[in-house]
Amino acid sequence: MNLLAEGSKGIRVKDVSVSNGGDTVHCEFYSDHTQSLNIKVEMVSIMGYLSGFFKGDPYDCVTISYFSAAAFNDQDQELLNVVSSRVAAAAVATNSIEWIRTSMFTENTIDFRLSRAKTIISDIENALRQTITDIYKTKHGVNWWVTAIDRTIATSIERTYFNQFGASICEGDILINYSFTLDLKKIISADWGTFKHLFLKKTKFEDVMLELNVIRREEAHNREITRQHLDHLERIYDFLLSEISQIYPSIILTFLIENWRSKIQAAMHISFKTTYTTEEFDKVDDVGKRQLMIMECNSEIGYIEGLIVKLDSFKPPLSKKNKHEQLALYLKEYCSLQHRKLLIITENRENEVPGFQVELEMQKQRMDDFSKQFLLEES
């Protein structure tokens, strides 16, 4: 591309390789940028070129299904990775928004890590505020702020509100939103008997809140958030909110939903590849054809069972539980049909083929309808 695109800025290529069993062309390059959007602009050029270069499968025995690109900084740290289907990559020049929507990105840029940290911290603090409000309002009524909050803690938060607005109020539903991380820690610790059902141990809770506050200071001052910071935040998030999300499903936990979506995407983005070509199938006799079909059926069963294991390995947020279970159910039903297909082929039960094909097509149609609805709602 550097040679052919006269006048354009060159791509600093680190490596180009074929991966994922030969169906993916992967390009690693050194980016001139650190911000996510600017790196994606560089990737648009790479994807557009790869799509054009491999248009029409120009090489014998090579069928490319995906294009992948990874951006590195000069210290060889990966900043951003994308995997696109051929269809998505082909549209990149005319519809880059659609390319972004249909491709799978794994980000590690400075701005992405800071944005992710802000989202996680915001979800944690707002969920704790909402939980405190709900519990105390149920227990003490509308005047819960005056009745339930320790006076020293309450005075500090009221002062924060006064300094910002020049007015004094005692409405807990408003004041709780002006509490800081350590204020929330003090409120819960001071009345541990009321909140202990939500957390494992008081000392553990207090230690985790102190750790959260350290990262909160870094994020509040827009200092660099490291990958390790994000790992710690995800652990903190899980400890503080896993029980709350079960008891108080009305509290919207944005990060939990985003995390679920990303795991679904990671589990599903690689499609099943056939184990033989039409030419190979046509060249063998009936016994050979049956052996190829058995091999492919076993392979597809293994692929579907792998997806089911991935789905069962993580817990969806309560608001997505039904959808998650429906997805797993469709896959299990399809896997069951593949086991039947294997028996039909192995035992040569040709009389069952017409009825089975009707069932299989109906199941595929149900899965296709569900898939379209899923993508429409979750993309």
LUMBA-579131 format. One line per 2 residues: number of its first residue (from 1); for each residue x, y, z of C-alpha. Coordinates in nm, 2 decimals, padded with zeros to 4 digits. Each point is the difference from the previous one (the first is absolute). Last residue first. Example, Ala and Ser with C-alpha at 12.3 -4.5 7.8 and 13.67 -1.06 7.14 Angstrom:
2
2) 01.37/-00.11/00.71; -00.14/-00.34/00.07
This chain:
379
379) -02.58/-00.35/01.92; -00.22/-00.16/00.27
377) -00.35/00.05/-00.11; 00.04/-00.04/-00.38
375) 00.27/-00.27/00.04; -00.23/-00.21/00.22
373) -00.30/00.05/-00.23; 00.20/-00.12/-00.30
371) 00.14/-00.29/00.20; -00.34/-00.11/00.12
369) -00.13/-00.01/-00.35; 00.30/-00.20/-00.12
367) -00.03/-00.24/00.29; -00.37/-00.06/-00.07
365) 00.08/-00.05/-00.38; 00.28/-00.24/00.08
363) -00.23/-00.20/00.22; -00.27/-00.02/-00.27
361) 00.27/-00.10/-00.25; 00.12/-00.28/00.23
359) -00.35/-00.13/00.07; -00.09/-00.01/-00.38
357) 00.34/-00.18/-00.07; -00.08/-00.26/00.27
355) -00.33/-00.09/-00.16; 00.16/-00.05/-00.34
353) 00.30/-00.19/00.14; -00.17/-00.26/00.22
351) -00.04/-00.26/-00.28; 00.37/00.03/-00.06
349) 00.10/-00.17/00.33; 00.36/-00.07/-00.11
347) 00.11/-00.09/00.36; 00.28/00.26/00.00
345) -00.18/00.26/-00.21; -00.33/-00.02/00.20
343) 00.20/-00.02/00.33; 00.21/00.31/-00.09
341) -00.32/00.19/-00.09; -00.15/-00.08/00.33
339) 00.31/00.14/00.17; -00.03/00.31/-00.22
337) -00.36/00.04/00.11; 00.11/00.00/00.36
335) 00.25/00.26/-00.08; -00.27/00.22/-00.15
333) -00.21/-00.04/00.31; 00.30/00.09/00.22
331) 00.07/00.30/-00.21; -00.36/00.12/00.02
329) 00.00/-00.05/00.37; 00.33/00.19/00.05
327) -00.15/00.30/-00.18; -00.32/-00.02/00.19
325) 00.19/-00.02/00.33; 00.19/00.32/-00.09
323) -00.32/00.18/-00.10; -00.17/-00.10/00.32
321) 00.30/00.11/00.21; 00.05/00.34/-00.16
319) -00.16/00.22/00.26; 00.15/-00.22/00.27
317) 00.35/00.06/-00.12; 00.15/-00.31/-00.18
315) 00.22/-00.25/00.19; 00.31/-00.13/-00.17
313) 00.12/-00.36/-00.08; -00.33/-00.13/-00.13
311) 00.03/00.21/-00.32; 00.35/-00.13/-00.06
309) -00.10/-00.36/00.06; -00.29/00.05/-00.25
307) 00.23/00.14/-00.26; 00.23/-00.30/00.04
305) -00.29/-00.24/-00.03; -00.09/00.17/-00.33
303) 00.36/-00.04/-00.14; 00.03/-00.36/00.12
301) -00.33/-00.09/-00.16; 00.11/00.17/-00.32
299) 00.32/-00.21/-00.01; -00.19/-00.32/00.07
297) -00.24/00.09/-00.29; 00.30/00.08/-00.23
295) 00.17/-00.33/00.07; -00.32/-00.20/-00.04
293) -00.07/00.18/-00.33; 00.35/-00.07/-00.13
291) -00.04/-00.37/00.10; -00.34/-00.02/-00.18
289) 00.15/00.15/-00.31; 00.29/-00.26/00.01
287) -00.25/-00.28/00.02; -00.20/00.14/-00.28
285) 00.30/00.04/-00.23; 00.25/00.29/00.01
283) 00.08/00.28/-00.25; -00.33/00.20/00.04
281) 00.07/00.06/00.38; 00.35/00.13/-00.06
279) -00.13/00.24/-00.27; -00.28/00.13/00.22
277) 00.26/00.08/00.27; 00.06/-00.17/00.33
275) 00.01/00.08/00.37; -00.25/00.29/-00.01
273) 00.09/00.30/00.21; -00.22/00.10/00.30
271) -00.01/00.38/00.07; 00.24/00.20/00.21
269) -00.18/00.30/00.16; -00.21/-00.20/00.24
267) 00.19/-00.02/00.33; 00.17/00.34/-00.03
265) -00.34/00.16/-00.08; -00.18/-00.16/00.29
263) 00.29/00.10/00.23; -00.02/00.36/-00.12
261) -00.38/00.01/00.05; 00.04/-00.13/00.36
259) 00.26/00.26/00.08; -00.22/00.28/-00.14
257) -00.29/-00.13/00.21; 00.21/-00.01/00.32
255) 00.15/00.34/-00.09; -00.34/00.17/-00.02
253) -00.13/-00.12/00.33; -00.36/00.12/00.01
251) -00.14/-00.03/00.35; -00.34/-00.16/-00.05
249) 00.15/-00.35/00.07; 00.04/00.08/00.37
247) 00.06/-00.33/00.18; 00.20/-00.17/-00.28
245) 00.19/00.32/-00.11; 00.08/00.08/00.36
243) 00.16/-00.35/00.05; 00.24/00.05/-00.29
241) 00.05/00.37/00.07; 00.29/00.04/00.24
239) 00.21/-00.31/-00.07; -00.06/00.00/-00.38
237) 00.08/00.37/-00.03; 00.31/-00.03/00.21
235) 00.13/-00.28/-00.23; -00.09/00.20/-00.31
233) 00.17/00.30/00.15; 00.32/-00.19/00.08
231) 00.02/-00.13/-00.36; -00.06/00.36/-00.12
229) 00.28/00.13/00.21; 00.23/-00.27/-00.13
227) -00.07/00.10/-00.35; 00.12/00.35/00.10
225) -00.20/00.32/00.05; 00.20/00.30/-00.09
223) -00.09/00.31/00.20; -00.33/00.18/-00.07
221) -00.01/00.16/00.34; -00.32/-00.18/00.10
219) 00.14/-00.33/-00.14; 00.31/00.00/00.21
217) -00.20/00.10/00.31; -00.25/-00.28/-00.07
215) 00.28/-00.25/-00.02; 00.09/00.08/00.36
213) -00.36/00.01/00.11; -00.07/-00.34/-00.14
211) 00.29/-00.14/00.21; -00.15/00.16/00.31
209) -00.34/-00.14/-00.09; 00.15/-00.35/-00.04
207) 00.17/00.02/00.35; -00.33/00.11/00.16
205) -00.20/-00.28/-00.16; 00.26/-00.26/00.10
203) 00.00/00.13/00.36; -00.38/-00.02/00.01
201) -00.02/-00.35/-00.15; -00.19/-00.16/-00.29
199) -00.22/00.29/-00.12; -00.37/00.05/-00.07
197) -00.14/-00.17/00.32; 00.22/00.23/00.21
195) -00.19/00.31/-00.10; -00.24/00.07/00.29
193) 00.23/-00.15/00.27; 00.29/00.20/-00.14
191) -00.14/00.33/00.09; 00.31/00.21/00.04
189) 00.18/-00.21/-00.26; -00.27/00.08/-00.26
187) 00.00/00.37/00.05; 00.38/00.02/00.04
185) 00.07/-00.19/-00.33; -00.25/00.22/-00.18
183) 00.17/00.31/00.13; 00.34/-00.15/-00.11
181) -00.12/-00.03/-00.36; -00.14/00.36/00.00
179) -00.35/00.11/00.09; -00.17/00.27/-00.20
177) -00.26/-00.23/-00.15; -00.11/-00.10/00.35
175) -00.10/00.36/00.05; -00.29/-00.01/-00.25
173) -00.19/-00.31/00.11; 00.10/00.09/00.36
171) -00.19/00.33/00.01; 00.14/00.20/00.28
169) 00.08/00.33/-00.18; 00.24/00.30/00.05
167) 00.07/00.24/-00.28; 00.30/00.17/-00.16
165) 00.00/-00.24/-00.30; 00.34/-00.16/-00.01
163) 00.13/00.08/00.35; -00.34/-00.09/00.14
161) 00.00/-00.34/-00.16; 00.35/-00.08/00.13
159) -00.10/00.12/00.34; -00.30/-00.23/00.00
157) 00.24/-00.29/-00.07; 00.22/00.09/00.30
155) -00.30/00.05/00.22; -00.15/-00.33/-00.09
153) 00.32/-00.19/00.09; 00.02/00.16/00.34
151) -00.37/-00.04/00.06; -00.01/-00.37/-00.07
149) -00.26/-00.06/-00.26; -00.33/-00.18/00.10
147) -00.25/00.25/00.13; 00.10/00.33/-00.17
145) 00.06/-00.17/-00.34; -00.29/-00.24/00.04
143) -00.26/00.28/00.00; -00.20/-00.17/-00.28
141) -00.06/-00.32/00.20; 00.23/-00.17/00.25
139) 00.04/-00.36/-00.11; -00.12/00.01/-00.36
137) 00.17/00.34/-00.06; 00.31/-00.14/00.17
135) 00.03/-00.30/-00.22; -00.09/00.17/-00.33
133) 00.24/00.30/00.07; 00.29/-00.22/00.10
131) -00.05/-00.22/-00.31; -00.02/00.30/-00.23
129) 00.31/00.15/00.14; 00.19/-00.33/-00.03
127) -00.12/-00.05/-00.36; 00.10/00.36/-00.08
125) 00.35/-00.05/00.14; 00.06/-00.33/-00.17
123) -00.14/00.10/-00.34; 00.20/00.32/00.00
121) 00.32/-00.18/00.09; -00.06/-00.25/-00.29
119) -00.08/00.27/-00.25; 00.29/00.23/00.10
117) 00.24/-00.30/-00.02; -00.12/-00.09/-00.35
115) 00.04/00.36/-00.12; 00.36/00.01/00.15
113) 00.09/-00.34/-00.16; -00.15/00.11/-00.34
111) 00.19/00.33/00.01; 00.33/-00.16/00.07
109) -00.05/-00.27/-00.26; -00.04/-00.37/00.08
107) -00.29/-00.09/-00.22; -00.13/-00.33/-00.13
105) -00.23/00.06/-00.30; -00.24/-00.23/-00.17
103) -00.14/00.12/-00.33; -00.37/00.05/-00.09
101) -00.05/00.35/00.15; 00.34/00.14/-00.10
99) -00.05/-00.12/-00.36; -00.35/00.14/00.00
97) 00.14/00.34/00.10; 00.27/-00.03/-00.27
95) -00.26/-00.01/-00.27; 00.14/00.07/-00.35
93) 00.37/-00.10/00.05; -00.07/-00.26/00.27
91) -00.26/-00.19/-00.19; 00.23/-00.27/-00.12
89) 00.14/-00.05/00.35; -00.35/-00.07/00.14
87) -00.07/-00.26/-00.27; 00.35/-00.16/00.04
85) -00.06/-00.04/00.37; 00.18/00.24/00.23
83) 00.23/-00.06/00.30; 00.15/00.30/00.18
81) 00.28/00.05/00.25; 00.10/00.32/00.18
79) 00.29/00.12/00.21; 00.24/-00.29/00.00
77) 00.32/00.10/00.18; 00.31/-00.03/-00.21
75) 00.17/00.30/00.15; -00.05/00.20/-00.32
73) -00.38/-00.04/00.03; -00.18/-00.30/-00.15
71) -00.31/-00.03/-00.21; -00.15/-00.34/-00.09
69) -00.19/-00.08/-00.32; -00.22/-00.29/-00.10
67) -00.17/-00.10/-00.32; -00.24/-00.29/-00.01
65) -00.13/-00.27/-00.24; 00.30/-00.05/-00.23
63) -00.02/-00.31/-00.22; 00.34/-00.13/-00.12
61) 00.02/-00.32/-00.20; 00.09/00.20/-00.32
59) 00.06/00.37/00.06; -00.21/00.28/-00.15
57) -00.29/-00.05/00.24; -00.24/00.25/-00.17
55) 00.13/00.31/00.18; 00.32/-00.07/00.19
53) 00.17/00.33/-00.08; -00.32/00.20/00.02
51) -00.09/-00.12/00.35; 00.36/00.03/00.12
49) 00.02/00.36/-00.12; -00.33/00.11/00.16
47) 00.09/-00.17/00.32; 00.34/00.17/00.01
45) -00.14/00.35/-00.08; -00.28/-00.04/00.26
43) 00.26/-00.11/00.25; 00.17/00.33/-00.01
41) -00.34/00.17/00.07; -00.04/-00.24/00.29
39) 00.32/00.12/00.15; -00.12/00.36/-00.01
37) -00.33/-00.10/00.17; 00.18/-00.19/00.28
35) 00.25/00.27/00.10; 00.37/-00.09/00.02
33) 00.11/00.08/-00.36; 00.28/-00.07/-00.24
31) -00.08/-00.37/00.01; 00.25/-00.28/-00.05
29) -00.15/-00.28/-00.20; -00.12/-00.36/00.03
27) -00.20/-00.14/-00.29; -00.19/-00.33/00.03
25) -00.15/-00.18/-00.30; -00.26/-00.25/00.13
23) -00.12/-00.33/-00.16; 00.32/-00.20/00.04
21) -00.08/-00.20/00.32; -00.06/00.31/00.20
19) 00.31/00.18/-00.12; 00.18/00.13/-00.32
17) 00.27/00.26/00.07; 00.11/00.36/-00.06
15) 00.25/00.15/00.24; 00.12/00.34/00.14
13) -00.12/00.22/-00.28; 00.06/00.37/00.03
11) -00.28/00.12/-00.24; 00.12/00.26/-00.24
9) -00.16/00.35/-00.04; -00.16/00.03/-00.33
7) 00.16/00.18/-00.30; 00.00/-00.30/-00.22
5) -00.21/-00.29/00.12; 00.17/-00.28/-00.19
3) 00.33/-00.03/00.19; -00.14/00.06/00.35
1) -00.29/-00.23/-00.08
